[in-house]
Amino acid sequence: MTEKAKRLGRQPAQPTMNFNENMLASEQPPYDVTTSAGLTKREYFAGLAMQGWLTKYGTSSYNYPMAQECIKYADALLEELTTEIK
């Protein structure tokens, strides 16, 4: 996985936007985007992949390799998101 995809995967899945009162610098927006303690994009994408897997195969087929595959799907999506659209 490329470093760009790793950085993307560490970003929060649900960032919060906090508005501040710093309106003095016109070259900066009047808000700051801060992170929240929650899931990263990688964790969120892996959870969605696992949800799809469990919907198709049910909980009786749970095994450790299935969880590893869901993480691979998440990593593949993050990698694809770093490529330019043609």
Secondary structure as GFF3:
##gff-version 3
##sequence-region A 1 86
A	DSSP	alpha_helix	3	10	.	.	.	ID=ss1
A	DSSP	beta_strand	16	19	.	.	.	ID=ss2
A	DSSP	beta_strand	31	34	.	.	.	ID=ss3
A	DSSP	alpha_helix	41	57	.	.	.	ID=ss4
A	DSSP	three_ten_helix	59	61	.	.	.	ID=ss5
A	DSSP	alpha_helix	64	81	.	.	.	ID=ss6
###
